Structures are given as C-alpha cells and as structure tokens.
Amino acid sequence: MAVYIRKHPLEIPLPSEKDWLKDDEEDFFLQDPERERDALPQPVRMVTKLVMLVFDDAMEIAERRERLREAEKLKVKPTECFATAEFQVTRTATCLAVSGKYIFVGLSLGLAAFKVSDYTEVCAWDAVKTEICAIHALDLGNEGHILFAVDEMGLVCLFCFHKECFLLIKILNEVEDISKRSTCVEVVLSPRGDYAGVLLQGNTKAWLEIYRLPKDSWLKEMEESPGAALGLTSGERRSSQASAESPVAVNEVDIKLSLPVLLLIVKPPKPITGSSFKNPLDALKKVDDGSVLGLGYNHLIKDSQWEQQEAIFCSMYREYLEVKGKSREEMPRHATFHFLLPSQILQVRPGMKVQPDVPAGISVHWDGSHNLCFYLLNHPLKEKVDSDLNPDVVWPCAAPIVCSAVSSCSRYLALACEDAAITIWDMQLGYPLSVTTILEERLIRSIHFLWSSAVASDKTPCAGTDPACPIVQLLVLCTDSALYLVKAPRSEKSSITLLANRPQDPNLAVSAVVPVLAFPSAVLVFSWDGKVSLMNTDTSQIVYCFIIPPSHSVASPWQPVFTVDSVNWCLLLRGDKQQQADALDSCSTIFLFDFNSYPLKEAFPQEPDLPLKSSQNLTWFERCNIFLRDRQQSLLGLREQLPEFWGRLQAQAAAMDEERQKKKGPKKP
C-alpha cells in the first residue's frame, strides 16, 4: 500500500504574490491529494496538452468519417451504366456537337464530322492550323447544317455542312489589321437557326452582334449549284497540302453562298453621369418615346451633388472603407443573352409581321448591371447598323443580375441576382410566377429549367389558354457546389428545396450540371473527381452512374468535354487513356451512353397530363390572372396611340417653357 509522505511541515504560509497559482496550475485543487507522484514540470505538461489536442482532433475526424461511411451505406447505391459504344478520334477532341445524323468534333487542329449510325468519319477540315475551342451546330433539314466554330485565336468561322462537305461561308470577325482584331467570347444560335448572336471583345470594350441567317437561301443555293452534287467522297480527308494551297475554300468546287446580315450591335450601357438639364421640362423634351424607361439617363442630378454625397458617405464610413486611390469604373466585358419568342412582355411594333415560332427579340444583361434590356429583332435593314442602339424595354432589378435562363419552350424566363433572389416570369401571360430567395449566404453560379409535363407535352395549350396548374421547376447551382430546386406552381406558393449541400471533399465539387429534358426531374451532374451521375431531383438521390472503362479517365473533369443529343437522347463523353492523359496531341476516345438502353423510364416515371380546368373550377387567383390577361389584350390598341400622347405632352412642355421665358422677359445686354 502506497503511503504519501509530506515533504514540508504542516503549516499555513503567509500569502504572497509569488505563491499565487498560475494559469496552467488552475486545476491543482482538482488533483488527488493522495497521489504518489508529483505534477510534471511545465514544458512536459504543455507538450502533453498539445499531444492530447492532436489526438482529440484526430478522433473527431475519424468519427466524422465513420459517420459519413455509415450514411453512404444507408444510401441507395446508384446503378452503374457502361458505355454502349465508342469510337476513336484522330488528335485531341476539344469540343463536341450533335446535329441530326452527324457528330461534329472540334480537334486540336481543325474539324471532323462523324456519322451517328456507325461512327465513321465522313469529312474533315483543317485549313486553318488552329485549335477549335467551341462548336455550335443546328440541323436545317434537307441534309443541311449550320456550324459556328470558335478557334483558339477567338475567330468565329461560319460553316454550312451539306452532303458531307464543309463549306466555309465567312469568318465573322476577321480583319486585315491584327491590332484591331476582336476575340469571340460566346456564340448563341436561335432554336430554329433564324438568328445568331456573337459576343466580341476588343482591347478596351465589348459588344454584341446579332446576325440574321439566310438559311432558306443557303439550302436553295446549294441545291441549285452544279458543284454541290459532287461534294466530297464519304470518308475523304483533305490533306494538309490542299489546305495550305486554299485556306478558304473547303471544297474543290467554288460555291458562293449568301452572307449573314448584321442586324444589331448592342453595346454595354453607358455610365450614368451628371445631368445637363436645367429643369424637368428640358428632360422631358429629350424623351422621344415613353416605352424606354429605366436606364436613368434623363435625370436632374448634377455632378456636384454626386460628389457631395460621395464625400459625405466616405467621411461617415471611413473606417470601413479601404481606399487605395481612385480607380476608374471599368466597362463590362461579358454579357448573357437569350432569343425570345413573341409574348405579352415583348410586343412588336404596330404593322410588323411576326411568326409565333421565330424569335422577335433578345434579352441582354451585362456583368454588374441591374438592368435586363430587351431589343426587338424586326428592325428595318439599313446600310449602316446603328451602333448606339437603345433598348426597347428595360427591367430594372434591385441587385445586379448574376445569371438568367429561358425554358425550352421559350415561355418562362428566370433571373438570379447577387442577393440570391430568383424570379420566374411567365412571358406569355406577362406576370411573375415565383419570387424566392436562398436564405443561406451563397452566390448563385447558374440556373437551369427542368423537364415539365405542361411544357414538353404535345397537348400544351397555346398562349391564349391557361394550363391546369403546371409546376415550373428550376435547378440552381451555387458557387460552392450546393444544389437547390425551386418549384413554382401557378396558383400556389413557390418552394425551394436543398438537393445537395456543399461537399466536404473538394474533389466532389460540381463542375457542370445539365438537365435531361427527356425525363422528368433528371439532371446530369459532373464532378471534379471524374464521376458522371444522373440525379433524380424529386428524391435528391443519385440513381445512375455512367462508367467508362478502367483503362480510360474522363478528360479534364473540371471542364469536361461532352454533349447531350436531344434527338436520339444519348450522352457523348470524351475519355483519354491513363498513360496518354498528359500527351499534347494524343488520340481521344468518345464514349456514347444511349439512354434508351437503360431502364430510365422506370426511375423517372412520367406523370399523366392533367385535363384543363373549366372557368367554374378555377380558383380566384387563376380567375384574376385570366381577367388581367384579357384586360391587357383589350388595351393593346393604346400602344398605337402612345406616340401621339407623348407628342402632345412634349408640345405642352414646350408651350410652358415659352410662357415661362416670356414672364422672365428679354435678357439684359
């Protein structure tokens, strides 16, 4: 039995400052007085605490991983889907596009076309020795296809692919002076190929060019041309020598096609400066048409007032501002734009003919801008395009617009702002379906419309009828890879659901999401670790996982090279061999996943379309919407009288100005 022997006599010492307990000995009285050994010296105790902290942190990490492992076991394991076909591509594939019966592949040196039926190469083009970075293709019918290719130098090449032959029509931004060359940032084709938009950047500015494509003339000219029937033999590949001799002509036969017509040039909005107007009457005289409001140019705020307000603000919040000299406000360099069909919001001018399936305008918002601007496309053709074009309609928002999206039927428009507010508009009826906000402090990266039975069904009512409470679904991807689902019923309150939270592992970050419109609530999710999965947004579960052979890996998973064929419903994905992943000019393999070969219809059952309700069975909310819509239809005639009203108002303002000048009298010399 251990006996504790005191080292000092039992006495009460006098209090002194040197005998005070230190911070590291505050637990002295909690120790066992009968212990056999003394406390360890200070350096050893500090080391012991550090070791215990490291041990506790390690145990917390191990327990967290164990909980995640147990949660993964409880989850439903996704079904693995292997590639149904594959084909080799000479050189490195940089981009993919599918149009009709052909697969177009952008290579590290030129273009190539493959058949969808047997994946054989039918034609190639390598006249310009540059890498193709992006391809946009559209089927025109009658064996004709439109093709926009953007190379690494930022040049936009417009092709017409006819009878397995590439025909270069024009390089849109080619100039003789290299110092004045502009680079292409983005190309957008309208759904039927009537228009195309090209976003360009110069040295100090950016602008958007809208072209009208003479697709009917192209098909007629290619059919009537005597050399169009010759074409290129199937599988024939142009040699590099022939490309060098004729860098423009792609076919041996010279076929000249009509050039696209430059319709609009849209520039970023000018910064708002101080007003030069002396009174409201002068500002009113400058307004030519009352339909363009919201840009804020015709105001009465002087430069001195703005400078005074800025000085007051800086003096009040000087400690919160980090001012490192005055920096000039940079012009926006990027814009997001969409082609829009005729609707209640985007109405054409009186006397202009429109087609219901041809775009009537575009919506544009620039980076950092609060305004969503609409421009009509049915402008009369001019020899010189107006470079200082004003928008026809302006929608001011409370915060800068981050991203936008248009549904596949062009009926719904969604806007997402920096304050995480999301608005879904019904373009046909002219009112917002939903206004929701992500409560967590997250930045929105992109938004996408999902499949909807009311949108995709052939029985979808026209603009004059009201469908039976369709639910519009919007997928929201945040910058931290969190996924949200916004559901906007027509007559109920909208809801927002968290599908996937921010992943703990950085390798599980989401690089891209693509809705699969063939199935309801189906979304393709690409991760940084190379995984390609199919998510069911109704259950927030990964139901399928697309696997490529172990000998290959997904090329550049942070920016995967893929495309989804919306006609044959298949996924084309580029994969590289493991040992050739770092090769500069290695061959690529394109893997094809046919959705019809997997039981996706069982995992994503289609709900039957609900019949239309009669007016007696509609709720008061729906009745009010129909009444307001009909009321708006009856007021369309007032738009024709609007210029006359503004003319009267301006004349009255001029008369009031003259009367005021008379009262002041002539100016003294």
Salt bridges, closest charged atoms under 4 A:
ASP24 OD2 - ARG45 NH2 3.47
GLU25 OE2 - ARG45 NH2 3.85
ASP38 OD2 - LYS7 NZ 2.65
GLU66 OE1 - ARG69 NH1 2.64
GLU72 OE2 - LYS75 NZ 3.65
GLU121 OE2 - ARG237 NH1 2.32
ASP139 OD1 - HIS145 ND1 3.62
GLU164 OE2 - LYS115 NZ 3.69
GLU186 OE1 - HIS334 NE2 3.66
ASP194 OD1 - LYS215 NZ 3.52
GLU223 OE2 - HIS162 NE2 3.63
ASP357 OD2 - ARG192 NH1 2.29
ASP388 OD2 - LYS270 NZ 3.46
ASP392 OD1 - ARG349 NH2 2.76
ASP426 OD1 - ARG411 NE 3.14
ASP426 OD2 - ARG490 NH1 2.92
ASP466 OD1 - ARG490 NE 3.84
ASP480 OD2 - ARG442 NE 2.85
ASP538 OD1 - LYS487 NZ 3.99
ASP576 OD2 - ARG574 NH2 2.71
ASP630 OD1 - ARG629 NH2 3.78
GLU644 OE2 - ARG648 NH2 2.70
ASP657 OD2 - LYS285 NZ 2.98
ASP657 OD1 - ARG660 NH2 2.76
